[in-house]
């Protein structure tokens, strides 16, 4: 099943979040540096899981996720829960 990816966090501090930024880049996220922080400028790469085991490995790697299904028009979304969500 194919999912669109997103993150809860929008702004990443240059030094404090350096490891997170590099990890997210491996998933296809693109960041832009502005002022003292990076901003996620392309927050919707896609990922596909063929098995439940693949999905569970992803969850284990990223700790907490939120899965959202809107309708048949949009891909389901996995949000990596890495910040406060309002």
N, C-alpha and C positions, 0 to 999 in steps of 0.2 A: 504494500500500500504506500502511496506517495503522500508526503506531507510538505507543507510550507513551513519553514522555520522562522521563529522570532525570538526575541529576548525581552524579559521584563525591563531590564536595565537599558537606558537610552544613552547615558553619558558615562564614559569610562575615563578615570584619571590616568595620566600618562605612566607614572611610575607604579602607583598602587595596584592598578589592574593590568599590568603588562602581560602577565601569564594568561589571564583570561582572554585578553585581546588576541594573543597568538593562537590560543586554542580555538576561539570562535572563527578566526580566519581560515582554519583548516576545514571548517564546515561551509565556507563560502561567504561569510560575512565580510563586508567592506567597511573600512573606517576612514574618517576624515579628521585630521587634527585641527582643532580650533581653540585658541587661547591656551588654557592649561589642561584641556581634556580632549579625548577622542569622542566622536559622535558616530554612532552606527548609521551609515548613510544608505546601506542596502540591506535592510533587515529581513529579507524574505528569500533566502536560498531554499532549495528544495532537497529533500532527503527521501529515500525509498527504503522500506523494510520489507523483506520477503518472508520473514518468519517472526513469530512472537519472541524468540530468543534474541534476535537482532534488536528488536525494540527494547527488550529488557536490558540488554547490554548498554544501549544508549542511555536509558534511565539511570542505570548504575553509574555510568560515567559522569552524568550531569546532575545527579542527585534528585532534583525535583523538576517535574515538567507539568504543564497544563495542556491538555488536549481539547481542542475546540473543533466542532463540526458545525458549519453554518447551513449549507444546503448543497444541492448537486452542482451548483454553478462554480463554487470555489473549492479549492483543495482544502482538506482538513488541515488544521494548524497545530504544530507543537510549539509551545512557548517555553523556552528555558527559563525557569523561575529563579532569577539571580538577583532580585532586588525587591523592594516593597512594591506591592501592587495595590492601586486604589480602585 
